[in-house]
Amino acid sequence: LNVKRLYRDAELVHGDLSEYNIMVFRGRPVLLDFSQAVSIKHPNASQFLIRDIENINRYFERFGVNVIDVEEAYRVITGGAIIR
C-alpha cells in the first residue's frame, strides 16, 4: 500500500527498497531513505520498481510468507501491466 501511494500520489519510485528501509511505527510500516527515489517518468523507473518488489518479495519468502507475484504487484501499484 505504501509503495502504491508513493507511486500514485507522489509519482515516485523508491529505487532502493529493502527490509532495511522499512520500519514499523505504531503497528504500521513506514518507508525510509528516499535518497535514490526517482520520478515515475524516469526512463528506468519501471525497472527500479520491479527491483523494489523483487527485493521485498525475496525477504518475506525467506520466512515462508506467500507474496504477491511481481507482475501482479506491479499492476496493483501502477494500474498497468509491466512493459519490457
N, CA and C atoms as a LAMMPS dump frame, in Angstrom:
ITEM: TIMESTEP
0
ITEM: NUMBER OF ATOMS
252
ITEM: BOX BOUNDS ff ff ff
-5.0000000000000000e+02 5.0000000000000000e+02
-5.0000000000000000e+02 5.0000000000000000e+02
-5.0000000000000000e+02 5.0000000000000000e+02
ITEM: ATOMS id mol type element x y z
1 1 1 N 0.821 -1.199 0
2 1 2 C 0 0 0
3 1 3 C 0.865 1.262 0
4 2 1 N 1.919 1.287 0.811
5 2 2 C 2.779 2.468 0.848
6 2 3 C 3.491 2.692 -0.475
7 3 1 N 3.902 1.605 -1.124
8 3 2 C 4.581 1.723 -2.411
9 3 3 C 3.603 2.235 -3.462
10 4 1 N 2.367 1.786 -3.382
11 4 2 C 1.332 2.255 -4.302
12 4 3 C 1.061 3.748 -4.088
13 5 1 N 0.944 4.17 -2.846
14 5 2 C 0.722 5.592 -2.547
15 5 3 C 1.9 6.445 -3.006
16 6 1 N 3.103 5.944 -2.794
17 6 2 C 4.293 6.652 -3.229
18 6 3 C 4.265 6.835 -4.752
19 7 1 N 3.897 5.78 -5.456
20 7 2 C 3.857 5.81 -6.918
21 7 3 C 2.741 6.726 -7.418
22 8 1 N 1.542 6.522 -6.912
23 8 2 C 0.382 7.245 -7.455
24 8 3 C 0.233 8.67 -6.933
25 9 1 N 0.52 8.892 -5.659
26 9 2 C 0.317 10.222 -5.081
27 9 3 C 1.543 11.126 -5.235
28 10 1 N 2.73 10.578 -4.966
29 10 2 C 3.946 11.385 -5.053
30 10 3 C 4.641 11.246 -6.408
31 11 1 N 4.184 10.286 -7.202
32 11 2 C 4.776 9.997 -8.514
33 11 3 C 6.266 9.702 -8.398
34 12 1 N 6.594 8.859 -7.396
35 12 2 C 7.975 8.448 -7.154
36 12 3 C 8.08 6.938 -7.049
37 13 1 N 9.257 6.44 -7.405
38 13 2 C 9.646 5.047 -7.161
39 13 3 C 10.8 5.111 -6.168
40 14 1 N 10.745 4.305 -5.114
41 14 2 C 11.772 4.344 -4.073
42 14 3 C 13.158 4.121 -4.662
43 15 1 N 13.331 3.053 -5.401
44 15 2 C 14.592 2.793 -6.082
45 15 3 C 15.606 1.999 -5.295
46 16 1 N 15.419 1.866 -3.99
47 16 2 C 16.349 1.103 -3.15
48 16 3 C 15.595 0.438 -2.009
49 17 1 N 14.393 -0.035 -2.295
50 17 2 C 13.555 -0.589 -1.237
51 17 3 C 14.031 -1.979 -0.842
52 18 1 N 14.197 -2.168 0.444
53 18 2 C 14.564 -3.464 1.02
54 18 3 C 14.077 -3.466 2.461
55 19 1 N 14.302 -4.577 3.134
56 19 2 C 13.879 -4.674 4.529
57 19 3 C 14.588 -3.648 5.408
58 20 1 N 15.711 -3.121 4.961
59 20 2 C 16.459 -2.142 5.739
60 20 3 C 15.865 -0.744 5.636
61 21 1 N 14.955 -0.544 4.698
62 21 2 C 14.343 0.767 4.501
63 21 3 C 12.872 0.794 4.882
64 22 1 N 12.486 -0.14 5.745
65 22 2 C 11.117 -0.188 6.249
66 22 3 C 11.182 -0.369 7.76
67 23 1 N 10.428 0.441 8.473
68 23 2 C 10.296 0.234 9.92
69 23 3 C 8.812 0.203 10.251
70 24 1 N 8.503 -0.332 11.392
71 24 2 C 7.117 -0.375 11.84
72 24 3 C 6.965 0.636 12.969
73 25 1 N 6.02 1.545 12.799
74 25 2 C 5.74 2.572 13.799
75 25 3 C 4.257 2.518 14.112
76 26 1 N 3.957 2.287 15.376
77 26 2 C 2.56 2.168 15.823
78 26 3 C 1.804 1.124 15.005
79 27 1 N 2.502 0.034 14.711
80 27 2 C 1.877 -1.088 14.033
81 27 3 C 1.73 -0.945 12.532
82 28 1 N 2.294 0.124 11.966
83 28 2 C 2.161 0.361 10.519
84 28 3 C 3.552 0.507 9.897
85 29 1 N 3.724 -0.02 8.676
86 29 2 C 5.024 0.125 8.014
87 29 3 C 5.251 1.563 7.547
88 30 1 N 6.486 2.002 7.7
89 30 2 C 6.901 3.334 7.258
90 30 3 C 8.134 3.151 6.38
91 31 1 N 8.115 3.73 5.184
92 31 2 C 9.255 3.647 4.278
93 31 3 C 10.257 4.737 4.637
94 32 1 N 11.547 4.391 4.532
95 32 2 C 12.631 5.307 4.877
96 32 3 C 13.603 5.453 3.71
97 33 1 N 14.478 6.435 3.799
98 33 2 C 15.631 6.615 2.914
99 33 3 C 15.241 6.719 1.444
100 34 1 N 14.858 7.897 1.075
101 34 2 C 14.435 8.156 -0.305
102 34 3 C 15.543 8.8 -1.143
103 35 1 N 16.787 8.625 -0.723
104 35 2 C 17.887 9.29 -1.425
105 35 3 C 18.045 8.829 -2.871
106 36 1 N 17.556 7.635 -3.21
107 36 2 C 17.66 7.144 -4.582
108 36 3 C 16.314 7.138 -5.302
109 37 1 N 15.317 7.781 -4.718
110 37 2 C 13.992 7.824 -5.34
111 37 3 C 14.059 8.579 -6.667
112 38 1 N 13.233 8.11 -7.608
113 38 2 C 13.168 8.755 -8.923
114 38 3 C 11.713 8.998 -9.29
115 39 1 N 11.511 9.952 -10.172
116 39 2 C 10.19 10.232 -10.712
117 39 3 C 9.697 9.025 -11.509
118 40 1 N 8.388 8.826 -11.538
119 40 2 C 7.846 7.725 -12.339
120 40 3 C 8.087 7.968 -13.828
121 41 1 N 8.483 9.165 -14.179
122 41 2 C 8.79 9.496 -15.57
123 41 3 C 10.242 9.174 -15.934
124 42 1 N 11.049 8.832 -14.943
125 42 2 C 12.451 8.481 -15.188
126 42 3 C 12.5 7.276 -16.128
127 43 1 N 13.434 7.258 -17.075
128 43 2 C 13.486 6.151 -18.045
129 43 3 C 13.642 4.768 -17.414
130 44 1 N 14.214 4.689 -16.217
131 44 2 C 14.415 3.398 -15.559
132 44 3 C 13.454 3.153 -14.403
133 45 1 N 12.435 3.982 -14.27
134 45 2 C 11.514 3.867 -13.131
135 45 3 C 10.874 2.484 -13.059
136 46 1 N 10.443 1.932 -14.173
137 46 2 C 9.809 0.605 -14.166
138 46 3 C 10.766 -0.465 -13.671
139 47 1 N 12.008 -0.411 -14.138
140 47 2 C 12.996 -1.401 -13.699
141 47 3 C 13.297 -1.257 -12.209
142 48 1 N 13.364 -0.011 -11.724
143 48 2 C 13.603 0.209 -10.301
144 48 3 C 12.434 -0.304 -9.464
145 49 1 N 11.217 -0.092 -9.924
146 49 2 C 10.042 -0.572 -9.205
147 49 3 C 10.022 -2.094 -9.171
148 50 1 N 10.315 -2.715 -10.284
149 50 2 C 10.37 -4.189 -10.333
150 50 3 C 11.417 -4.687 -9.345
151 51 1 N 12.582 -4.057 -9.322
152 51 2 C 13.637 -4.464 -8.387
153 51 3 C 13.181 -4.288 -6.938
154 52 1 N 12.495 -3.179 -6.642
155 52 2 C 11.976 -2.961 -5.283
156 52 3 C 11.027 -4.088 -4.884
157 53 1 N 10.115 -4.439 -5.781
158 53 2 C 9.152 -5.511 -5.499
159 53 3 C 9.88 -6.832 -5.296
160 54 1 N 10.83 -7.136 -6.149
161 54 2 C 11.593 -8.391 -6.028
162 54 3 C 12.351 -8.448 -4.714
163 55 1 N 12.947 -7.321 -4.299
164 55 2 C 13.686 -7.287 -3.03
165 55 3 C 12.782 -7.599 -1.849
166 56 1 N 11.624 -6.972 -1.811
167 56 2 C 10.697 -7.19 -0.694
168 56 3 C 10.157 -8.619 -0.73
169 57 1 N 9.796 -9.095 -1.914
170 57 2 C 9.317 -10.482 -2.029
171 57 3 C 10.372 -11.473 -1.546
172 58 1 N 11.612 -11.286 -1.969
173 58 2 C 12.694 -12.198 -1.58
174 58 3 C 12.851 -12.239 -0.063
175 59 1 N 12.779 -11.071 0.565
176 59 2 C 12.913 -11.013 2.025
177 59 3 C 11.808 -11.808 2.71
178 60 1 N 10.558 -11.564 2.349
179 60 2 C 9.45 -12.23 3.026
180 60 3 C 9.347 -13.705 2.676
181 61 1 N 9.745 -14.088 1.477
182 61 2 C 9.736 -15.504 1.104
183 61 3 C 10.659 -16.32 1.997
184 62 1 N 11.738 -15.709 2.458
185 62 2 C 12.681 -16.414 3.351
186 62 3 C 12.001 -16.851 4.644
187 63 1 N 10.907 -16.181 4.997
188 63 2 C 10.174 -16.508 6.216
189 63 3 C 8.913 -17.313 5.93
190 64 1 N 8.788 -17.775 4.696
191 64 2 C 7.647 -18.602 4.327
192 64 3 C 6.365 -17.831 4.054
193 65 1 N 6.468 -16.522 3.902
194 65 2 C 5.289 -15.706 3.621
195 65 3 C 4.922 -15.859 2.146
196 66 1 N 3.643 -16.062 1.867
197 66 2 C 3.172 -16.073 0.482
198 66 3 C 3.123 -14.632 -0.004
199 67 1 N 3.871 -14.353 -1.052
200 67 2 C 3.958 -12.989 -1.562
201 67 3 C 3.174 -12.862 -2.861
202 68 1 N 2.867 -11.635 -3.223
203 68 2 C 2.172 -11.354 -4.478
204 68 3 C 3.191 -11.426 -5.607
205 69 1 N 2.834 -12.094 -6.68
206 69 2 C 3.67 -12.189 -7.864
207 69 3 C 4.12 -10.793 -8.299
208 70 1 N 5.348 -10.689 -8.792
209 70 2 C 5.911 -9.394 -9.175
210 70 3 C 5.018 -8.68 -10.183
211 71 1 N 4.561 -9.39 -11.201
212 71 2 C 3.726 -8.748 -12.221
213 71 3 C 2.394 -8.273 -11.654
214 72 1 N 1.809 -9.053 -10.755
215 72 2 C 0.548 -8.641 -10.128
216 72 3 C 0.766 -7.433 -9.225
217 73 1 N 1.842 -7.448 -8.434
218 73 2 C 2.144 -6.315 -7.561
219 73 3 C 2.378 -5.057 -8.393
220 74 1 N 3.102 -5.191 -9.488
221 74 2 C 3.362 -4.065 -10.384
222 74 3 C 2.048 -3.5 -10.915
223 75 1 N 1.147 -4.38 -11.321
224 75 2 C -0.158 -3.968 -11.854
225 75 3 C -0.974 -3.23 -10.781
226 76 1 N -0.953 -3.744 -9.55
227 76 2 C -1.691 -3.099 -8.458
228 76 3 C -1.11 -1.716 -8.163
229 77 1 N 0.206 -1.605 -8.158
230 77 2 C 0.865 -0.342 -7.829
231 77 3 C 0.655 0.698 -8.929
232 78 1 N 0.877 0.293 -10.171
233 78 2 C 0.879 1.251 -11.276
234 78 3 C -0.459 1.374 -11.991
235 79 1 N -1.295 0.355 -11.885
236 79 2 C -2.548 0.347 -12.631
237 79 3 C -2.382 -0.195 -14.039
238 80 1 N -1.186 -0.668 -14.374
239 80 2 C -0.937 -1.206 -15.711
240 80 3 C 0.006 -2.386 -15.667
241 81 1 N 0.127 -3.059 -16.79
242 81 2 C 0.993 -4.231 -16.899
243 81 3 C 2.445 -3.799 -17.099
244 82 1 N 3.35 -4.692 -16.759
245 82 2 C 4.789 -4.453 -16.986
246 82 3 C 5.03 -4.384 -18.488
247 83 1 N 5.732 -3.356 -18.89
248 83 2 C 6.158 -3.226 -20.289
249 83 3 C 7.656 -3.419 -20.313
250 84 1 N 8.07 -4.468 -20.997
251 84 2 C 9.525 -4.755 -21.03
252 84 3 C 10.104 -4.425 -22.373
